[in-house]
Every structure is written in structure tokens, then in C-alpha cells.
Amino acid sequence: MQRTATLRLFRHGPAAEVKLTLLMLLAVVLMFTDGTYKSANPVRELMSMTLYPFQRLVMFPRDLIAMSHDWFDAAAMIKSETESLQRQRIELAQVTTNAALLGAENAQLRRLLGVFEKAAEHPAIVVQVLYEPANSFSRRLVFNKGSRAGIAIGMPILDEGGVVGQITRVSPMTSEAAMLTDEVVSIPVQVLRNGLRLIAFGSTTPGKVEVRYFSSDADIREGDLLVTSGVGGVFPPGLSVARVDQVQRSSASGFARAEALPSSHPERYRQFLVLQVPLDSGVAAGALKPSTPTEAARATSRSK
């Protein structure tokens, strides 16, 4: 006799609610056991050691990105600090240079005050060099003050070494000066050693001053200091002009010629004094024209 088979359309077993309840009870028991007894610590440590390599492998991309960010941040910070240190070093170098420049200018101004004491009867104006015109045939300086400050053509310019030159051109805000070595400048001088009065001119030799048109037997020698004689009223007496470097005597012509090195150093400084001496147009113009041999000889004989 054949047995009839029963079709099982549904899976038979405990309900899902029963399984959930049993698992919750198991979890509570495990939590209570873990919190009360330490017997599960070895198991936990074993599981932690087993899972640690997998944890590190999973977190490796995150750690790599974090390390990259830290490296780039450190590189950027080092670069920023390097640039900041370089900027501070440059600023400190500029401050040091400016301090040295200010110290040199203050020392020069104090020396200028000492020069001003020699010509205390005349008021003076402190001027500063704006620029030096490019000219291969003459030496000029342009200052930052002009006729509005009381500067006029023909006024002498001084530094702590002595006479620098004369004002040749004036505008309301600026003025131009010819240096002592310029051929348009002539200054009545005298030898400090014996009082011999002469006239000094700008020289064709760069950086030199010439004394011309004096007799070949005149008592002048190398090393003599030339100072302003005060003749003409343009340059106050006693200001240092130059020191004689070479004397050339000609027995055929009866005249001698001397070259001298200026006492002033206009290429070293930026500040100068302009003496406000009283000038008329004749004196100012005559002081800036090179004299002929006859006029120079007459002026020298009159000064004697």
C-alpha cells in the first residue's frame, strides 16, 4: 500500500519573535557576566589581537590621507616661517642701514654747525641733494630748495671740509650749484702759511683746482693750505678751499701755475650749507665767470 506524501509549503520552527527574545536574553546575560566577572577578558583580548590587523588595514587609507595632509601643512608652515624670517632679516638689515645713515648724517650736520660757526655773521640754509645732472663736461648738483627759501645765484655752498661751490641757477623750489672744480667758479683765496692772496679756478683736470696768473717767484709750495681771503664779499674769510698738490713755474712767461686738491668732498654727503651772503648782480655774475689773464692779474694786484 502506497503512503501518501504531504507537501511542506512552509518552513516549520520557532517563530522570529521567540528567536529575538532568546538573543536579547543571551545579550543581557553576556553583558552582566562581562561587567561582573573578569573571566571573559582573555577571550576579549584574543579577539582584539585577532581583529587588530584587519582594523589597521581598513584604517590605512584614512591614516595615509591624514599623514599627507600633515606633511603638506608642515611644509607650508616651514615655507611661511622661512619667508617670514627672510623678510624680518631684510627689514632688520634696512633698519640697521638706515640707522647707520642717520648717524652719519647727524655727524655731518654737527660738523656743518662747526663750519657755520666760522661764518656766524651770515645766516645759512641747510639743503639736500635731489640729484646730480649727467654731464661729462661739468660737475653740478641740484638741491631741494630754491628762491622761496632765500637762495640766490652766487651764494657759496659749504660742507664740513670747506667750500664746495656756488649757486649758478635758481628756481622757486630748487637750485643748481657748480662745484669748486667747475671752470665757471673762481674764488679769491690766500695761502694760510704766509697770507699770499691769489685766485683759484676750476680746473680742466678732474677733481682739481687751479691757481693761475701769479708770478713765478711767488712764495707758494706743495702742501700749502688755501683758504678764502674774503676779498669781494662773496666768500667769508678763513674757509678751507684746497691744499696745493703741484706747482709749475715758467721762467719764460714769468707766471706760475699750481694745482690743488679740494678740501671738500661733495660726493660723500647729501646735506650742505648755503650761506646767505648779500649779493648784487655784478658780484654774483663776476664770481661765476672765468677771468682772463689780464683781469685775474689786476684782481690779484688789487687784492695785494
C-alpha positions, 0 to 999 in steps of 0.5 A, spaced: 500 500 500 502 506 497 503 512 503 501 518 501 506 524 501 504 531 504 507 537 501 511 542 506 509 549 503 512 552 509 518 552 513 516 549 520 520 552 527 520 557 532 517 563 530 522 570 529 519 573 535 521 567 540 528 567 536 529 575 538 527 574 545 532 568 546 538 573 543 536 579 547 536 574 553 543 571 551 545 579 550 543 581 557 546 575 560 553 576 556 553 583 558 552 582 566 557 576 566 562 581 562 561 587 567 561 582 573 566 577 572 573 578 569 573 571 566 571 573 559 577 578 558 582 573 555 577 571 550 576 579 549 583 580 548 584 574 543 579 577 539 582 584 539 589 581 537 585 577 532 581 583 529 587 588 530 590 587 523 584 587 519 582 594 523 589 597 521 588 595 514 581 598 513 584 604 517 590 605 512 587 609 507 584 614 512 591 614 516 595 615 509 590 621 507 591 624 514 599 623 514 599 627 507 595 632 509 600 633 515 606 633 511 603 638 506 601 643 512 608 642 515 611 644 509 607 650 508 608 652 515 616 651 514 615 655 507 611 661 511 616 661 517 622 661 512 619 667 508 617 670 514 624 670 517 627 672 510 623 678 510 624 680 518 632 679 516 631 684 510 627 689 514 632 688 520 638 689 515 634 696 512 633 698 519 640 697 521 642 701 514 638 706 515 640 707 522 647 707 520 645 713 515 642 717 520 648 717 524 652 719 519 648 724 517 647 727 524 655 727 524 655 731 518 650 736 520 654 737 527 660 738 523 656 743 518 654 747 525 662 747 526 663 750 519 657 755 520 660 757 526 666 760 522 661 764 518 656 766 524 655 773 521 651 770 515 645 766 516 645 759 512 640 754 509 641 747 510 639 743 503 639 736 500 641 733 494 635 731 489 640 729 484 646 730 480 645 732 472 649 727 467 654 731 464 661 729 462 663 736 461 661 739 468 660 737 475 653 740 478 648 738 483 641 740 484 638 741 491 631 741 494 630 748 495 630 754 491 628 762 491 622 761 496 627 759 501 632 765 500 637 762 495 640 766 490 645 765 484 652 766 487 651 764 494 657 759 496 655 752 498 659 749 504 660 742 507 664 740 513 671 740 509 670 747 506 667 750 500 664 746 495 661 751 490 656 756 488 649 757 486 649 758 478 641 757 477 635 758 481 628 756 481 622 757 486 623 750 489 630 748 487 637 750 485 643 748 481 650 749 484 657 748 480 662 745 484 669 748 486 672 744 480 667 747 475 671 752 470 665 757 471 667 758 479 673 762 481 674 764 488 679 769 491 683 765 496 690 766 500 695 761 502 694 760 510 702 759 511 704 766 509 697 770 507 699 770 499 692 772 496 691 769 489 685 766 485 683 759 484 679 756 478 676 750 476 680 746 473 680 742 466 683 736 470 678 732 474 677 733 481 682 739 481 683 746 482 687 751 479 691 757 481 693 761 475 696 768 473 701 769 479 708 770 478 713 765 478 717 767 484 711 767 488 712 764 495 707 758 494 709 750 495 706 743 495 702 742 501 700 749 502 693 750 505 688 755 501 683 758 504 678 764 502 681 771 503 674 774 503 676 779 498 669 781 494 664 779 499 662 773 496 666 768 500 667 769 508 674 769 510 678 763 513 674 757 509 678 751 507 678 751 499 684 746 497 691 744 499 696 745 493 698 738 490 703 741 484 706 747 482 709 749 475 713 755 474 715 758 467 721 762 467 719 764 460 712 767 461 714 769 468 707 766 471 706 760 475 701 755 475 699 750 481 694 745 482 690 743 488 686 738 491 679 740 494 678 740 501 671 738 500 668 732 498 661 733 495 660 726 493 660 723 500 654 727 503 647 729 501 646 735 506 650 742 505 650 749 507 648 755 503 650 761 506 646 767 505 651 772 503 648 779 500 649 779 493 648 784 487 648 782 480 655 784 478 658 780 484 654 774 483 655 774 475 663 776 476 664 770 481 661 765 476 665 767 470 672 765 468 677 771 468 682 772 463 689 773 464 689 780 464 683 781 469 685 775 474 692 779 474 689 786 476 684 782 481 690 779 484 694 786 484 688 789 487 687 784 492 695 785 494 
